[in-house]
Amino acid sequence: MDATLDGDVVRAGGDARQRFYDSRGYGRPTGSGVALAPVEAAHLLYRDDLDAVDGMGFREFLATDDRLVIRFLVYKDFRERGFYLSPAREDWVADPDPATDLVVYPQGKGPWDDEVRYRVRVAGERESVPATDLGGVVLAVVDEESEITYLETTRPAIEGGTDYDPSHTSGDLLADRVVLWDPPQNLYERGFFGQRLAGRGAEDGPLQLSLVEAAHLAREGILDLDVDPAAVVERGREVEGERFDRRLTVYAALRSKGLVPKTGFKFGADFRTYSTVETVENLGHSENLVRVLPAGYAFGPRELSLDARLAGGVHKRTVFALTASSGAIDWLAVERIRP
């Protein structure tokens, strides 16, 4: 069977509707024929179900659009996994999203069913992906060897169950930390603020706070310092620049939502978070690795893949806190999946 190219639509007549749409979910029906998106036509050419499109075989047709090859690779992969799918474009699916390339249906379902399994954004490994295009979609990253990594992106609810009201205390600003010489016992044991100066496992003694912990407690009126409390923020800006203000905003937001943030340095993140802390002695594992980024950030797919792989390897979830200068935060979670 031959087909013709009509703008950005491939049209096939004869018994194409029965052969392609009714039996296998390709395209959209147009009377007895079907209209096919280029990625669908490419797959039918690849399978030899179409002989040509305006005289073009599979090789020539792939060359008509620079991005068609990576869409084809993802489309083909889902088909081989037993899924039917449609291009996310007007007349093919309801309410198409310009940030989405493909709509995948649950196995056993098709475009005639009102059910969607995945909405997929396709990207090459060297492309830039705006954070605003993510959340509620699966990012399918095609690397230079045509291997595909699937990353599920969501807008998660950020909440925990830790409810602790710290007691008033005082301390000294020393270099890039604050030391509390006589801290309330529960500040560390129940609130999990700071670390003992004597080291992990010490039952009492001075407590050292990070700059972000100290700045948060000072702003809350809980911590008195040997200097103006604003000096802690200034010290943070000296060592981190404007990034410190974003981290402080996210730290305060996490605490307000009942989560306990601690440094995520050894995981390459800003924070690791605990949803519930009853006592430090009975502390469970942290659940999230949080990276603080400016609003409007654009990701490199390699960066997302690395973060998701690392977090998954230590049984955690990667969460990005996209922070505007106004203090508004958009939360974005990314996890590697296998469809």
C-alpha positions in Angstrom: 0.0 0.0 0.0 1.2 3.5 -0.9 0.3 6.7 0.9 0.6 10.4 0.2 2.1 13.2 2.3 -0.4 16.1 2.8 1.5 18.8 4.9 2.3 17.2 8.2 -0.2 14.3 7.7 0.2 11.1 5.8 -3.0 9.8 4.1 -3.8 6.2 3.2 -7.0 5.1 1.5 -8.5 1.8 0.4 -8.8 -0.6 3.4 -6.3 1.4 5.5 -8.9 2.1 8.2 -9.5 -1.6 8.8 -5.9 -2.6 8.5 -4.3 0.2 10.5 -6.8 1.9 12.8 -9.5 -0.7 13.6 -7.1 -3.6 14.1 -3.9 -1.9 15.5 -4.8 1.7 16.6 -2.7 3.6 14.0 -3.8 7.1 13.0 -7.4 8.5 13.0 -10.1 7.4 10.6 -11.1 9.5 7.6 -14.0 7.7 6.0 -12.6 4.4 4.6 -9.0 5.7 5.0 -6.8 6.9 7.7 -4.7 10.0 8.5 -1.3 9.1 10.0 1.1 11.3 11.9 4.6 11.1 10.5 5.8 8.9 13.4 3.0 6.4 12.8 3.8 6.3 9.1 7.5 5.8 9.8 6.7 2.8 11.9 4.4 1.3 9.2 7.1 1.8 6.6 9.6 0.2 9.0 7.3 -2.9 9.3 6.7 -2.9 5.5 3.0 -2.4 6.1 3.3 0.7 3.9 5.3 0.4 0.7 6.0 4.1 0.3 4.9 7.7 1.1 5.0 9.7 -2.1 7.6 7.4 -3.4 9.7 7.5 -0.2 10.7 4.4 1.6 11.6 4.2 5.3 15.1 5.6 4.9 14.1 8.6 2.8 11.0 9.4 5.0 13.0 9.5 8.2 15.2 12.2 6.7 12.2 14.6 6.2 12.3 15.8 9.8 15.4 16.0 12.0 13.5 14.9 15.2 11.5 12.2 13.5 14.1 9.5 14.2 14.1 9.9 18.0 10.3 10.0 18.1 10.3 6.9 16.0 12.6 5.0 18.3 10.4 5.7 21.3 7.2 4.9 19.4 8.8 1.6 18.2 9.9 0.7 21.7 6.4 1.1 23.2 4.9 -0.8 20.3 7.3 -3.7 20.9 6.4 -3.6 24.6 2.7 -4.3 23.6 1.3 -0.8 23.9 -0.9 1.2 21.5 -0.1 4.9 21.3 -1.0 8.0 19.5 0.9 11.3 18.7 -0.2 14.0 21.1 -1.7 16.3 18.5 -5.0 17.8 17.7 -7.6 15.4 16.2 -5.6 12.4 17.4 -6.1 12.9 21.2 -8.3 15.1 23.4 -6.7 18.1 25.0 -3.2 17.7 23.4 -0.4 19.2 25.4 2.4 21.0 23.3 5.0 19.7 25.8 3.9 16.1 25.1 4.9 14.0 22.0 3.0 10.7 22.5 0.0 9.4 24.5 0.4 5.8 25.5 -2.7 3.7 26.4 -2.8 0.9 28.9 -1.9 -2.5 27.5 -5.1 -4.0 26.0 -6.5 -0.5 25.4 -6.3 1.8 22.4 -7.3 5.3 21.0 -11.0 4.3 21.1 -10.8 3.8 24.9 -11.0 6.8 27.3 -7.9 5.8 29.3 -4.3 7.0 29.2 -1.3 5.2 30.8 1.5 7.6 30.0 2.0 11.0 28.5 5.4 11.0 27.0 7.9 13.8 26.2 10.7 12.7 23.9 14.2 14.2 24.1 17.6 13.5 22.8 20.4 13.3 25.4 21.8 16.7 24.4 18.6 18.6 24.3 17.5 21.1 26.9 14.2 20.4 28.7 12.5 23.3 30.6 11.3 22.3 34.0 7.9 23.9 33.1 7.4 21.1 30.5 7.8 18.4 33.2 5.4 17.1 35.8 2.7 14.6 34.8 4.7 13.3 31.9 7.2 10.6 31.3 10.5 11.9 29.8 11.8 9.4 27.2 15.5 10.2 26.8 17.2 8.7 23.7 21.0 8.6 24.0 23.6 8.6 21.3 23.5 4.8 21.0 19.6 4.9 20.7 19.1 3.4 24.2 16.1 4.8 25.9 15.8 5.9 29.6 12.3 6.6 30.9 11.9 9.1 33.7 8.5 9.7 35.3 8.1 13.3 36.4 5.4 14.4 38.9 4.4 17.4 40.9 4.4 15.7 44.4 2.7 16.7 47.6 5.4 17.6 50.0 4.4 16.8 53.6 5.7 15.0 56.7 4.6 14.1 60.2 7.2 15.8 62.4 5.7 18.4 64.7 8.3 19.9 67.1 8.4 23.4 68.6 12.1 24.2 69.5 13.0 25.9 72.8 14.8 29.2 72.9 18.7 29.0 72.8 21.8 31.0 72.0 25.1 30.4 70.2 28.2 31.8 68.5 28.8 32.3 64.7 32.1 30.5 63.9 33.3 30.5 60.3 30.5 28.6 58.3 28.6 27.2 61.2 27.0 28.2 64.5 27.9 26.5 67.8 25.4 26.2 70.7 27.4 25.7 73.8 24.4 24.8 76.1 21.6 23.7 73.7 18.2 22.4 74.8 18.4 18.6 74.8 15.4 18.2 72.5 16.7 20.5 69.8 18.8 17.7 68.5 17.0 14.6 69.9 13.5 15.6 68.7 14.0 18.3 66.1 17.2 16.8 64.6 18.8 20.3 64.3 22.5 20.2 64.0 25.1 17.7 65.0 26.9 17.2 68.3 30.3 18.9 68.3 31.7 15.7 70.0 30.6 13.7 67.0 27.7 11.4 66.0 26.4 9.3 68.9 27.4 11.8 71.6 24.5 12.1 74.1 25.1 15.8 75.1 27.5 18.7 74.8 27.7 21.6 72.4 25.7 21.4 69.2 26.9 22.8 65.8 24.3 24.1 63.3 24.8 24.6 59.6 24.3 28.2 58.4 20.9 27.4 56.9 19.7 25.8 60.1 21.0 28.7 62.2 19.5 31.3 59.8 16.1 29.6 60.0 16.1 29.4 63.8 17.2 33.1 64.1 14.4 34.2 61.8 12.0 32.3 63.9 13.2 34.1 67.0 14.4 30.9 68.6 18.1 31.5 68.3 20.1 34.4 69.8 23.6 35.0 68.5 26.7 36.8 69.5 26.2 39.0 66.4 23.2 40.5 64.5 21.1 37.5 63.3 21.3 39.0 59.8 25.1 38.2 59.9 24.3 34.5 59.5 22.5 35.2 56.2 25.3 37.5 55.1 27.9 34.8 55.9 25.8 32.3 53.9 25.7 34.7 50.9 29.5 35.1 51.2 30.1 31.4 50.8 27.2 30.5 48.4 26.0 33.6 46.7 22.3 33.9 46.0 21.9 30.2 46.2 21.9 30.5 50.0 18.7 32.5 49.9 17.0 29.8 47.8 18.2 27.1 50.1 17.0 28.9 53.1 13.6 29.4 51.5 13.3 25.7 50.7 14.6 24.7 54.1 11.9 26.8 55.9 9.2 25.4 53.5 10.3 21.8 54.2 10.2 22.4 58.0 6.8 24.1 57.7 5.4 21.0 56.0 6.5 18.6 58.7 9.7 17.3 57.1 13.2 17.4 58.6 15.8 18.5 56.1 19.5 17.6 56.6 22.4 18.1 54.3 22.4 16.0 51.2 26.0 16.7 50.3 27.2 13.1 50.2 24.4 12.4 47.7 25.2 15.5 45.5 21.9 17.2 46.7 21.1 20.2 48.9 19.0 18.2 51.4 17.9 14.8 52.4 14.6 14.7 54.2 12.9 12.7 56.9 9.2 12.6 57.0 9.0 11.7 60.7 11.5 12.1 63.5 10.4 11.0 67.0 13.9 10.6 68.4 17.3 10.6 66.7 18.1 7.2 68.3 15.2 5.7 66.4 15.8 7.6 63.2 14.7 5.8 60.0 16.0 6.4 56.5 15.6 9.6 54.6 13.1 9.4 51.8 13.9 12.3 49.4 17.0 14.0 48.0 16.1 17.6 47.3 18.0 19.9 44.9 17.3 23.6 45.0 17.1 25.3 41.6 15.9 28.7 40.3 12.5 28.9 38.7 12.6 28.6 35.0 15.5 26.1 35.1 16.1 24.0 32.0 17.5 20.5 32.6 20.0 18.5 30.6 18.6 14.9 30.3 22.0 13.6 31.4 21.6 15.5 34.7 18.1 14.1 35.3 19.2 10.6 34.5 22.1 10.9 36.9 20.0 12.2 39.8 17.3 9.7 39.3 19.7 6.8 39.1 21.7 7.9 42.2 18.5 8.4 44.2 17.1 5.1 43.1 20.3 3.3 44.0 20.0 4.4 47.7 16.2 3.9 47.8 15.3 7.5 47.7 13.4 9.9 45.4 14.8 12.9 43.7 12.8 16.1 44.3 13.6 19.5 42.7 12.6 22.7 44.5 12.2 25.3 41.7 12.3 28.5 43.7 11.3 32.0 42.5 12.6 35.3 43.9 9.2 35.8 45.4 9.7 32.7 47.5 7.1 30.6 45.6 8.3 27.0 45.2 7.3 24.4 42.5 8.1 20.9 43.5 9.1 18.4 40.8 9.9 14.7 41.5 11.8 12.5 39.0 12.0 8.7 39.2 13.3 6.1 36.7 10.7 3.7 35.5 10.4 0.7 33.1 7.1 0.8 31.2 
